[in-house]
Amino acid sequence: MRTIPLLHPLDDTGRLPRPDHALAGLDAERARIREAAAALAAAAAKPVLSPAVDIARYAHSHYLRAEPTAFGSATFYFHAFTGREPRPEMPREAWDDPALTYEQKRELDAQYTVAESLWSQGRLRIQAAPVMRRAAPLWQAWKETEALLRETFEAFRHSPDGMWRAQLLRLTEAEETALAAAKAWDAVAEELSLLAAEQRRASTEGHELELTTVAAELGLDASDWSIHWPDDYTSRSYSWPQTPTVRALTAEIERQRERLREVARLAGDPRTI
């Protein structure tokens, strides 16, 4: 008869004890191994990032800080721009710097975009101020000559028949004066239109500076000044060879003359006009 040694003593019933405690220890060890493997796998899956590079050295000299907004963008703050500084442009070195991440370059680009917008406002104030001071009396002259032309035409209603030729002379003189004033106004209005368009091109939405605002800062009221888009002054065709104010005046003059011709025909004196 052979004797087999037992690893564990028999219990009171003469049976081998259940190895629950051994299985529990084994399960715990297996769980720890699985957790360690999962942690290693997760660490291996993460990209290795280089340390963040400080972008402050590429910031504009007027830059103060950036604050995040609720919409995922940022609000940038700067020292005031006068418009006499060089146009803000993101340094070429920043675009070419391999240490900068794409997001960092985007942040710098956004910063310089806002800087250029604010700079363009100062630039417009400098450039538009002397033009506006010239424009104010020209606009006043135009409005006065326009009013005089209308008054001269209305005087026909009260002129005796024998005075119509004299009144026609006064009307043609008023037309010439108004036409000269309209041309002078359109010339200065074109300058202001081009300056405003340049500022709009250099600014982002919400940073456009209105000419009326610049005028108010100078103590001028430009709320009724007639200033059109640059194309209305520069892109003239055969059908529209005149500038906006001159074109409107010419139409008014033609309307008045047509009215006088109609009255002359009704009066049986077509030679009057």
ABEGO torsion letter per residue (X at the ends): XBBBBBABBBBAAGBBBBAAAAAAAAAAAAAAAAAAAAAAAAAAABBBBBBBBBAAAABBAABABBBBBAAGBBBBBBBBBAGABBBBBBBAAAAABAABBAAAAAAAAAAAAAAAAAAAAAAAAAAAAAAAAAAAAAAAAAAAAAAAAAAAAAAAAABBAAAAAAAAAAAAAAAAAAAAAAAAAAAAAAAAAAAAAAAAAABBBGABBBAAAAAAAAGBBAAABBBBBAAAAABBBAABABBAAAAAAAAAAAAAAAAAAAAAAAAGBAAAX
